C-alpha cells in the first residue's frame, strides 16, 4: 500500500506540473493575441521609420560632411498608408461602390470607451466599416421555425451548425434541406470566405472561415454570417483579432442572458470597435502571431500526450495493485 501511495504521489505531482504548463501556455496564447491587437507584437511602420531615420542621421554624422555642405538626411518617400488614411479610403470606396438597397448610409462609428491606446499609425474602426459592400454582409440565421427537424432530408443543401465555428471545421454535416427550401432561404446562403460565428451559449464568439472547397448550404438560427472587405483587412489578422480577449470580451459585453448568453441586435454588433493597422503592418503581425502560436500548439500537443500517458500509467498501477504485482 505504501508503494502504491508513493507512486501515485509522484504521478500526481507530474500531472499537476503539466496542468500548470497548460495554463501558462493558455495565458501566453492570450498575451500574444493581446499584443498583436494593440500594436505591441512587432515594430510598427512608424517605429521602423523613426529607427531608420536615427540610424541614417548617425551615419551622416560619422561621415563629417564639409562645413559648407547643404546636404541633409531625408527619409525616402514610400507608399506607407496610415490607418487613418486607410480608413478614409475604406469609407470613400464604400460610398462609391454601395450595392445595398436604398440610400447609402454612413457606417456606425466605433464604440471606443475604455479601449487601449493604439500606435500612432493605427486607428479604431467599427466592424461595419470593414464589411463587404453588399446587403447581407452581416446576417443572423433564420428564425428557428424556418428550420425544424421535420423538414430535413438525407441529401440536398447542407445546414451549417454551431459545430463548425466551435471546432473551426466547416466539413461537419448532419442536416440537409431540399432545393425548394434552399431557394426560399437563399438569403442565408454560405459562400467561400464567409465567417461563421456562434451566436449563443458558452461557445458564443467562436469563429471559422468557410474554405474555398465547401458544400453549398445555409446557416442555421444559431449562427451569424459575416463578409468583410479583404482588400482592407487581412483575413488572418481578422481571425486572430476576433479570437483575442479584447474582441471576445466585447462580444460577451454585447450579449443578453445570464445563464445562456446570446448576441444582441445587429446594430450593437456593427458598432463594435476594431483596431485597424496599416495594410503594410498586417502581414508581419499575422506572420509573428502564427510563428509563436505554432510553438504553443506543439508544446500543447506534448503536454496532452503526457497527460494521456499519465492516465494510462495510473490505470497500470491500479491493475498491478489488484493483481498483487506491487
C-alpha positions in Angstrom: 0.0 0.0 0.0 2.8 2.4 0.9 4.4 1.7 -2.5 1.2 2.5 -4.3 0.8 5.8 -2.5 4.4 6.7 -3.3 3.9 6.1 -7.0 0.6 8.0 -7.0 2.1 10.9 -5.2 4.8 11.1 -7.8 2.3 10.8 -10.6 0.0 13.4 -9.2 2.9 15.8 -8.9 3.8 15.3 -12.5 0.2 15.8 -13.6 0.0 19.0 -11.6 3.1 20.3 -13.3 1.7 19.5 -16.7 -1.6 21.3 -15.8 0.5 24.4 -14.8 2.2 24.3 -18.2 -1.1 24.0 -19.9 -2.4 27.1 -18.0 0.8 29.0 -18.8 0.5 28.2 -22.5 -3.1 29.4 -22.5 -2.0 32.7 -20.8 0.8 33.1 -23.3 -1.5 32.5 -26.2 -3.8 35.2 -24.9 -0.9 37.6 -24.3 0.3 37.1 -27.9 -3.1 37.9 -29.3 -3.4 40.9 -27.0 -0.1 42.3 -28.0 -0.9 41.8 -31.7 -4.2 43.7 -31.4 -2.6 46.6 -29.5 0.3 47.0 -31.9 2.9 45.7 -29.5 3.9 42.4 -31.1 6.1 43.7 -33.9 7.6 47.1 -34.6 5.1 49.4 -36.3 5.9 51.2 -39.6 6.3 54.5 -37.7 8.7 53.0 -35.3 10.8 51.4 -38.1 10.8 54.7 -40.0 12.0 56.6 -36.9 14.7 54.0 -36.2 15.8 54.2 -39.8 15.9 58.0 -39.6 18.0 57.9 -36.4 20.5 55.3 -37.8 20.9 57.3 -41.0 21.4 60.5 -39.1 24.1 58.8 -37.0 25.8 57.6 -40.2 25.7 61.1 -41.6 27.4 62.5 -38.5 30.1 59.9 -38.8 30.9 60.9 -42.4 31.6 64.5 -41.2 30.4 66.5 -44.3 32.1 69.7 -45.2 31.1 72.8 -43.3 29.7 74.4 -46.4 27.7 71.3 -47.5 24.0 71.9 -47.8 23.1 68.2 -47.9 20.8 66.8 -45.3 19.2 63.5 -44.5 15.8 63.0 -46.0 13.6 59.9 -45.4 13.0 58.5 -48.9 9.4 58.7 -50.0 7.3 55.5 -49.5 3.9 54.1 -50.2 3.1 53.9 -46.5 -0.5 54.5 -45.7 -1.5 55.1 -42.1 -4.6 53.6 -40.5 -6.4 57.0 -40.7 -5.6 57.2 -44.4 -6.7 53.6 -45.0 -10.0 54.4 -43.2 -10.6 57.4 -45.4 -10.1 55.2 -48.4 -12.4 52.5 -47.0 -15.2 55.0 -46.5 -14.7 56.6 -49.9 -14.9 53.1 -51.6 -18.0 52.2 -49.6 -19.8 55.3 -50.8 -18.7 54.7 -54.4 -19.4 51.0 -54.6 -22.5 50.7 -52.5 -24.7 47.9 -53.8 -27.2 47.6 -51.0 -30.8 48.6 -51.0 -32.0 52.1 -50.5 -29.9 55.3 -50.0 -26.4 54.9 -48.8 -25.9 55.4 -45.0 -22.5 56.1 -43.4 -21.4 53.1 -41.2 -21.7 53.3 -37.4 -18.9 55.0 -35.6 -17.0 52.6 -33.3 -17.6 52.5 -29.5 -14.1 53.4 -28.2 -14.8 53.8 -24.5 -12.2 52.1 -22.2 -10.2 50.8 -25.1 -6.4 50.5 -25.1 -4.2 53.2 -26.7 -3.1 52.3 -30.3 0.1 53.1 -32.1 0.0 56.5 -33.9 -0.2 54.8 -37.3 -3.3 52.7 -36.3 -6.9 53.7 -35.9 -10.1 52.4 -34.5 -12.9 51.5 -36.9 -16.3 49.9 -36.4 -17.0 46.4 -37.5 -19.5 47.7 -40.1 -16.7 49.8 -41.7 -14.8 46.8 -42.9 -17.8 44.8 -44.1 -18.2 43.9 -47.8 -20.3 46.4 -49.9 -23.5 44.4 -50.1 -26.7 43.6 -48.4 -26.4 40.5 -46.1 -22.7 41.1 -45.3 -23.8 40.8 -41.6 -26.6 38.3 -41.4 -28.1 36.3 -38.5 -29.5 32.9 -39.2 -33.3 32.4 -40.0 -35.9 32.1 -37.2 -36.0 28.6 -35.6 -39.4 28.0 -37.0 -38.0 28.2 -40.5 -35.6 25.3 -39.9 -37.1 22.4 -38.0 -36.0 18.8 -38.0 -39.3 17.8 -39.7 -38.1 19.5 -42.9 -34.6 17.9 -43.0 -33.8 15.4 -45.7 -31.0 12.9 -46.3 -29.4 14.8 -49.2 -29.6 18.2 -50.6 -28.2 21.6 -49.4 -26.3 21.5 -46.1 -27.4 23.3 -42.9 -24.3 24.8 -41.2 -24.4 24.5 -37.4 -22.6 25.7 -34.4 -20.2 22.7 -34.6 -18.4 24.5 -37.4 -17.2 27.6 -35.6 -16.8 25.8 -32.3 -14.4 23.3 -33.9 -13.1 25.5 -36.7 -14.3 22.9 -39.1 -16.8 23.5 -41.9 -16.8 19.9 -43.1 -19.3 18.7 -40.4 -22.6 17.8 -42.0 -25.7 16.4 -40.3 -28.8 18.1 -41.7 -29.9 18.9 -45.2 -32.8 20.8 -46.9 -34.4 20.4 -50.2 -33.6 22.6 -53.2 -37.0 24.3 -52.8 -36.3 25.1 -49.1 -32.9 26.4 -50.1 -34.4 28.7 -52.7 -36.7 30.0 -50.0 -33.9 30.7 -47.6 -31.2 31.7 -50.1 -30.5 35.0 -48.2 -28.8 32.8 -45.6 -26.5 31.0 -48.1 -22.9 30.3 -47.3 -20.1 31.2 -49.6 -16.3 30.7 -49.7 -14.6 33.3 -47.5 -17.6 33.8 -45.2 -17.1 33.9 -41.5 -19.5 31.8 -39.4 -19.8 32.9 -35.8 -21.5 31.1 -32.9 -24.3 33.3 -31.5 -25.4 31.7 -28.3 -24.3 29.6 -25.3 -20.9 29.2 -23.7 -19.4 28.9 -27.3 -20.6 32.5 -28.1 -18.0 34.2 -30.2 -16.3 31.1 -31.7 -15.5 31.7 -35.4 -14.4 29.9 -38.5 -13.8 30.8 -42.2 -15.5 28.9 -45.0 -12.8 27.4 -47.2 -12.7 27.5 -51.0 -14.0 23.9 -51.2 -17.3 23.6 -49.3 -20.7 22.2 -49.5 -23.4 24.6 -50.7 -25.9 25.4 -48.0 -27.3 27.9 -45.4 -26.6 28.9 -41.8 -28.9 27.9 -39.1 -30.5 30.1 -36.4 -27.6 29.9 -34.0 -25.0 31.4 -36.5 -24.0 34.8 -37.7 -22.6 35.1 -41.2 -20.1 37.9 -41.8 -18.5 39.0 -45.0 -15.6 41.5 -44.8 -13.8 43.6 -47.4 -10.5 41.7 -47.5 -8.9 44.5 -49.6 -8.5 46.5 -46.4 -8.1 43.9 -43.7 -6.1 40.7 -43.9 -8.4 37.7 -43.2 -5.9 36.0 -41.0 -5.5 39.2 -38.9 -9.3 39.4 -38.6 -9.4 35.8 -37.3 -6.7 36.4 -34.7 -8.3 39.7 -33.7 -11.7 38.0 -33.3 -10.2 35.3 -31.1 -8.4 37.8 -28.9 -9.6 38.6 -25.4 -10.2 42.1 -26.5 -12.8 41.1 -29.1 -14.2 38.2 -27.1 -14.9 40.4 -24.2 -16.7 42.9 -26.5 -18.8 40.0 -27.9 -19.9 38.9 -24.4 -20.5 42.5 -23.3 -22.8 42.8 -26.2 -24.8 39.7 -25.3 -28.0 39.2 -23.4 -29.0 36.5 -20.9 -27.0 35.3 -17.9 -27.4 31.5 -18.0 -27.3 31.2 -21.8 -25.8 34.3 -23.4 -27.0 35.4 -26.8 -25.7 38.2 -29.0 -27.6 41.4 -29.1 -29.0 43.0 -32.2 -27.1 43.6 -35.3 -26.9 47.3 -34.7 -24.9 46.9 -31.5 -22.5 44.4 -33.0 -21.8 46.5 -36.1 -20.6 49.3 -33.8 -18.0 47.1 -32.1 -14.5 48.6 -32.3 -11.7 47.0 -34.4 -8.1 48.1 -34.2 -7.0 48.7 -37.8 -3.3 48.7 -38.6 -1.9 49.9 -41.9 -2.0 47.2 -44.6 1.8 47.1 -44.6 1.8 46.1 -40.9 -1.0 43.5 -41.0 1.0 40.8 -42.8 4.1 40.9 -40.4 1.6 40.8 -37.5 0.0 37.7 -38.8 3.3 36.0 -39.5 4.6 36.7 -36.0 1.4 35.6 -34.3 1.3 32.3 -36.3 5.0 31.7 -35.7 4.5 32.0 -31.9 1.2 30.1 -31.8 2.7 27.2 -33.8 5.2 26.8 -31.0 2.4 26.9 -28.4 0.5 24.2 -30.3 3.5 21.9 -30.5 4.0 22.3 -26.7 0.3 21.8 -26.1 0.4 18.5 -28.1 3.4 17.3 -26.0 1.6 18.2 -22.7 -1.6 16.5 -23.9 0.3 13.3 -24.8 2.0 13.2 -21.4 -1.3 13.7 -19.6 -2.7 10.8 -21.6 0.3 8.8 -20.7 -0.2 9.7 -17.0 -3.8 8.4 -17.2 -2.6 5.1 -18.7 0.2 4.8 -16.0 -2.4 5.4 -13.3 -4.5 2.5 -14.7 -1.4 0.3 -14.9 -0.5 1.0 -11.3 -4.0 0.1 -10.1 -4.1 -3.0 -12.3 -0.8 -4.2 -10.8 -2.0 -3.4 -7.3 -5.2 -5.5 -7.7 -3.2 -8.4 -9.2 -0.7 -8.4 -6.4 2.3 -7.3 -8.5 3.2 -4.3 -6.4 
